[in-house]
Amino acid sequence: MNYTLELNDRTFKAIKAGTKKVEGRTPTDWDKTPYKRLKQGDSIRFINDATNESLEVKISFIHHYSDVKGMLEKEGVENVLSGEPKTIEHGIKSYNSLTDYKKGIKKNGIYAIGLELL
């Protein structure tokens, strides 16, 4: 299956550079992507919301977590976060600052999507 998702410029550049290897996502009121149906081998076309540039990745794994802290501890902050500082506290604050993410994670958990550049 193929999916298309938007990313901010910093996150897009980190994935493109290979420094961000895991994308954390949760269903929200505005994002209806069926994350629980994503499978290893599916592809995602990420679109940079600042430049409209796109890149393709293959999903190498999907892991589900009940909270951001668990995801960051298991997947590694260096693989998940695109900004600094790369700490669990900063990661939790960052994810909770995204529109509807705090509510979405409480309701649906968070999906760690392993990314392999194509």
Backbone torsions as a table, in degrees:
resi	resn	phi	psi	omega
1	MET	NA	148.4	179.4
2	ASN	-115.9	137.6	179.8
3	TYR	-127.4	156.8	175.1
4	THR	-126.8	128.4	-179.6
5	LEU	-135.0	147.3	176.7
6	GLU	-93.6	150.5	176.7
7	LEU	-136.4	151.9	171.6
8	ASN	-72.8	167.1	-173.3
9	ASP	-60.9	-45.4	-178.1
10	ARG	-61.4	-46.5	-179.2
11	THR	-65.6	-43.5	178.4
12	PHE	-57.3	-47.7	-178.6
13	LYS	-64.5	-36.3	179.5
14	ALA	-68.0	-39.1	176.7
15	ILE	-66.7	-45.4	-180.0
16	LYS	-60.3	-37.9	-180.0
17	ALA	-77.8	-11.4	179.6
18	GLY	84.1	8.1	179.6
19	THR	-86.9	-23.6	174.7
20	LYS	-105.9	114.5	-173.9
21	LYS	-108.9	-7.9	-177.9
22	VAL	-136.4	128.9	176.4
23	GLU	-106.2	126.6	177.4
24	GLY	-96.5	127.6	-178.8
25	ARG	-139.7	151.7	173.7
26	THR	-140.9	146.7	174.1
27	PRO	-63.2	138.2	177.3
28	THR	-131.8	178.3	177.7
29	ASP	-62.8	-28.8	-177.8
30	TRP	-101.1	-15.6	-179.5
31	ASP	-116.0	104.8	-176.3
32	LYS	-98.3	16.8	178.1
33	THR	-57.6	130.4	-178.3
34	PRO	-79.8	73.0	-174.6
35	TYR	-57.0	-33.3	-178.7
36	LYS	-69.9	-12.6	177.8
37	ARG	-98.1	-7.1	177.7
38	LEU	-63.1	144.3	-178.4
39	LYS	-133.1	156.6	172.9
40	GLN	-55.7	134.3	-179.6
41	GLY	96.8	-20.2	174.0
42	ASP	-64.0	162.5	178.2
43	SER	-119.9	153.2	176.7
44	ILE	-128.4	133.1	171.2
45	ARG	-102.3	111.8	177.5
46	PHE	-89.5	136.0	177.9
47	ILE	-115.9	127.1	176.9
48	ASN	-72.6	117.2	-175.8
49	ASP	-72.3	-7.8	177.2
50	ALA	-96.3	-33.9	-173.3
51	THR	-118.2	-11.5	-175.5
52	ASN	69.9	4.6	175.3
53	GLU	-64.4	150.7	178.2
54	SER	-130.8	158.7	174.0
55	LEU	-147.4	151.9	-178.5
56	GLU	-106.5	138.5	174.5
57	VAL	-132.3	156.5	172.6
58	LYS	-106.5	141.0	177.9
59	ILE	-78.5	119.4	-179.9
60	SER	-92.3	-23.6	174.7
61	PHE	-165.8	161.0	171.8
62	ILE	-131.5	123.0	174.5
63	HIS	-121.9	141.0	179.9
64	HIS	-110.1	136.3	179.5
65	TYR	-129.8	152.6	178.4
66	SER	-79.7	-20.2	-179.8
67	ASP	-152.9	166.8	-177.6
68	VAL	-65.9	-41.0	-178.8
69	LYS	-56.9	-46.6	178.8
70	GLY	-61.1	-41.3	178.7
71	MET	-63.5	-47.0	-177.8
72	LEU	-65.4	-37.7	178.3
73	GLU	-65.6	-43.4	-176.7
74	LYS	-78.7	-42.2	-175.3
75	GLU	-86.3	-21.6	-178.8
76	GLY	91.0	123.4	-178.3
77	VAL	-58.7	-32.8	-179.4
78	GLU	-66.3	-22.6	178.8
79	ASN	-91.9	-23.5	-172.8
80	VAL	-99.6	-42.2	-172.8
81	LEU	-87.7	140.2	178.0
82	SER	-101.0	-15.4	-179.1
83	GLY	-109.5	175.8	178.8
84	GLU	-108.2	153.6	-5.7
85	PRO	-78.2	153.2	-179.3
86	LYS	-90.7	76.8	178.6
87	THR	-127.3	157.5	178.4
88	ILE	-61.3	-43.2	-179.1
89	GLU	-60.2	-45.2	179.0
90	HIS	-64.3	-40.8	179.9
91	GLY	-62.6	-43.5	178.3
92	ILE	-61.7	-47.1	179.4
93	LYS	-61.0	-42.1	-179.0
94	SER	-63.5	-49.3	179.3
95	TYR	-64.1	-40.2	-179.8
96	ASN	-68.2	-18.9	179.6
97	SER	-82.3	-14.3	179.9
98	LEU	-74.2	142.1	-177.3
99	THR	-52.8	122.1	176.2
100	ASP	66.1	3.8	-178.0
101	TYR	-69.1	-41.4	-178.8
102	LYS	-58.6	-45.7	178.6
103	LYS	-67.1	-43.4	-179.5
104	GLY	-63.4	-41.0	-179.9
105	ILE	-68.0	-40.3	178.5
106	LYS	-61.5	-38.3	-177.5
107	LYS	-83.0	-42.2	-169.9
108	ASN	-117.4	-6.1	-171.8
109	GLY	76.2	-168.3	-179.2
110	ILE	-134.1	140.9	-178.8
111	TYR	-102.4	127.1	173.9
112	ALA	-95.1	116.0	-177.0
113	ILE	-105.2	112.1	177.4
114	GLY	-72.3	133.4	-173.8
115	LEU	-115.2	133.5	174.4
116	GLU	-125.1	115.4	-179.0
117	LEU	-62.6	141.0	176.5
118	LEU	-103.6	NA	NA
